[in-house]
Amino acid sequence: MNVLSVQQLTKRYGSIIALDGVSFDVPQGSIFGILGPNGSGKTTTLGIVTDVLKATHGNYQYFGSAPTAQHRQKIGTLLETPNFYHYLSAVENLRISATIKGKGLEDIPQVLQRVNLFERKNSAFSTFSLGMKQRLAIAAALLGSPEVLILDEPTNGLDPVGITEIRELIKSLRQEGKTIIMASHLLDEVEKVCTHMVVLKKGKVITEGKVNDILAQGDSVEVGAAGQPGLASCLRSYPGVKKVEELPTGHVQAFFEEKEVPMGKLNAYCFSQGITLDFLAPKRKSLETRFLELTEENKTTYAKAPQH
């Protein structure tokens, strides 16, 4: 089941096109990253699906139907830099947030425990580190026990310790059954945290799908055949292989001219040459490498990762 389905969203500001036919689906229970450089349309997308902005064209659905007030009760949001009263404590600020929401007063002790701030519940917001301030903002989003969290750049401006705190919190929230939708321009964070993602550039989708599938798309495979030293030379003779490298692990990495590697045919070819493979897998690229490839090679086209 998809928690959120975005269908051909377009947003214009006069002659400026902020979003240009953006479509993607967010599976229930996923950590879904909306990735792209500044100006790609991430925040605009989140603004539309949280009803802060109105789309020029297109629509979106929550839980398979048009958004309603009941749907919005299931969603917690963090769309801006935490904006609390500096002279008030964590508890006092959350009471104000709960009052504005009209729900969640009874959740305050629980959400403070959840974000590891219970021991600082009576400390003034002004004494908090950036990471603590961000965790308090997530605590406010958790008031009312929403099923879905929408977070805009949740690690923006944080030091490595603060980034790690938020990363682990997001992972643990997913383990509790929540769906997290987060926009980010930090490739490393998306790779470490997200299960699914959509990549935007200049308001267009250039790919979407499972993170592992997107990173597996490429032009190389890692191959192993224990005790069979002829593997490298065998691969060099396979049609379409442009380069073969022997890895420190004893495996071999083969690079292909085509982007999609014929795994089954490669396995059968090696077997026909008297070599039985005991390892065959796409060589996973870093998200940075894949992102640069996508933004250069798919400037106007839409690419969807294969579904498994």
Residue pairs with C-beta under 8 A, 6 or more apart in sequence:
1 27
1 28
1 63
1 64
2 25
2 26
2 27
2 28
2 61
2 63
2 64
3 26
3 27
3 28
3 30
3 62
3 63
3 147
3 148
3 179
3 181
4 25
4 26
4 32
4 49
4 60
4 61
4 62
4 148
4 181
5 24
5 25
5 26
5 60
5 61
5 64
6 22
6 23
6 24
6 25
6 45
6 49
6 58
6 60
7 23
7 58
7 59
7 60
7 61
8 21
8 22
8 23
8 57
8 58
8 59
9 19
9 21
9 22
9 23
9 45
9 48
9 55
9 57
9 58
9 59
9 60
10 17
10 19
10 20
10 21
10 22
10 55
10 56
10 57
10 58
11 17
11 18
11 19
11 41
11 44
11 48
11 53
11 55
11 56
11 203
12 18
12 56
17 203
18 41
18 44
18 203
19 41
19 44
19 45
19 48
19 55
19 58
19 203
20 202
20 203
20 204
21 58
21 204
21 205
22 41
22 45
22 58
22 198
22 200
22 203
22 204
22 205
23 58
23 205
24 198
24 205
24 208
26 32
26 179
26 181
26 196
27 179
27 196
28 179
29 174
29 177
29 178
29 179
30 174
30 179
30 180
30 194
30 195
30 196
31 170
31 171
31 174
31 179
31 180
31 182
31 193
31 194
31 195
31 196
32 179
32 180
32 181
32 182
32 194
32 195
32 196
32 197
32 198
33 182
33 183
33 184
33 190
33 193
33 194
33 196
33 197
33 198
33 211
34 42
34 45
34 46
34 181
34 182
34 183
34 184
34 197
34 198
34 200
35 42
35 183
35 184
35 185
35 187
35 190
35 197
35 198
35 199
35 200
35 291
36 42
36 185
36 199
36 200
36 201
37 185
37 201
38 185
39 202
40 185
40 200
40 201
40 202
40 203
41 200
41 202
41 203
41 204
42 152
42 183
42 184
42 185
42 200
43 79
43 152
43 183
44 53
44 203
45 183
45 200
46 79
46 150
46 152
46 181
46 183
47 53
47 79
48 54
48 55
48 60
49 60
49 150
50 75
50 77
50 79
50 150
51 67
51 72
52 79
59 66
60 67
61 67
62 68
62 71
62 74
62 75
62 148
63 71
63 74
65 71
73 103
73 144
73 146
74 146
74 147
74 148
75 146
75 147
75 148
75 149
75 150
76 140
76 141
76 142
76 143
76 144
76 146
76 148
76 149
76 150
77 141
77 149
77 150
77 151
78 137
78 138
78 140
78 141
78 149
78 150
78 151
78 152
78 154
79 150
79 152
80 152
81 156
81 157
82 133
82 134
82 136
82 137
84 93
84 125
84 133
84 136
84 137
85 92
85 93
85 96
85 125
86 124
86 125
86 126
87 124
87 125
87 126
88 96
88 124
88 125
89 121
89 122
89 123
89 124
89 125
90 112
90 117
90 120
90 121
90 122
90 123
90 125
90 128
90 136
90 139
91 108
91 112
91 121
91 122
93 125
93 136
93 140
94 104
94 108
94 111
94 112
94 136
94 139
94 140
94 143
95 105
95 108
97 104
97 140
97 143
98 104
98 105
98 107
98 108
98 143
98 144
99 105
101 143
101 144
103 143
103 144
104 111
104 143
104 144
104 145
107 142
107 143
107 144
107 145
108 143
109 118
109 121
111 139
111 140
111 142
111 143
112 118
112 121
112 139
114 139
114 142
114 169
115 135
115 136
115 138
115 139
115 142
115 169
116 135
116 165
116 169
117 132
117 135
117 136
117 139
120 127
120 128
120 132
125 133
125 136
128 136
129 162
130 157
130 158
130 159
130 162
131 158
131 159
131 161
131 162
131 163
131 165
131 166
134 154
134 155
134 158
134 162
134 165
134 166
135 165
135 166
135 169
138 149
138 151
138 154
138 166
138 169
141 149
141 151
142 149
146 178
147 177
147 178
147 179
148 178
148 179
148 180
148 181
149 173
149 178
149 179
149 180
149 181
150 181
150 182
151 170
151 180
151 181
151 182
151 183
152 182
152 183
153 182
153 183
153 184
153 185
154 166
154 170
154 182
154 184
155 162
155 163
155 166
155 167
155 184
155 186
155 189
158 165
158 166
163 189
167 189
167 192
167 193
170 180
170 182
170 193
171 193
173 180
174 180
174 195
182 193
182 194
184 190
187 286
187 287
187 288
187 291
188 287
188 288
190 197
190 211
190 287
191 211
191 215
191 286
191 287
194 211
195 210
195 211
196 208
196 209
196 210
196 211
197 208
197 209
197 211
197 214
198 205
198 207
198 208
199 205
199 206
199 207
199 208
199 214
199 291
199 294
199 295
200 206
201 295
201 299
204 300
204 302
205 302
206 294
206 295
206 298
206 299
206 301
206 302
206 303
207 214
207 294
207 298
207 302
207 303
207 304
207 305
208 304
208 305
209 304
209 305
209 306
209 307
210 305
210 307
210 308
211 287
212 284
213 305
213 306
213 307
213 308
214 290
214 305
215 284
215 285
215 286
215 287
215 290
216 282
216 284
217 259
217 260
217 282
217 290
217 305
217 306
218 259
218 261
218 282
218 283
218 285
218 290
218 293
219 255
219 256
219 257
219 258
219 259
219 261
220 253
220 254
220 255
220 256
220 261
220 282
220 283
221 253
221 254
221 256
221 261
221 263
221 266
221 280
221 281
221 282
221 283
222 247
222 251
222 252
222 253
222 279
222 280
222 281
222 282
222 283
223 231
223 235
223 251
223 252
223 253
223 254
223 266
223 270
223 277
223 279
223 280
224 231
224 249
224 250
224 251
224 252
224 277
224 278
224 279
224 280
225 231
225 270
225 275
225 276
225 277
225 278
225 279
226 250
226 278
228 275
228 276
230 273
230 274
230 275
231 252
231 270
231 275
232 244
232 246
232 252
234 269
234 270
234 273
234 275
235 241
235 244
235 252
235 254
235 270
236 244
237 273
238 254
238 266
238 269
240 256
240 257
240 258
241 254
241 255
241 256
241 257
242 255
242 256
242 257
243 254
243 255
244 252
244 253
244 254
244 255
245 252
245 253
245 255
246 252
246 253
247 253
251 279
253 283
254 266
261 282
263 280
263 282
266 280
267 277
267 280
270 276
270 277
271 277
285 293
294 303
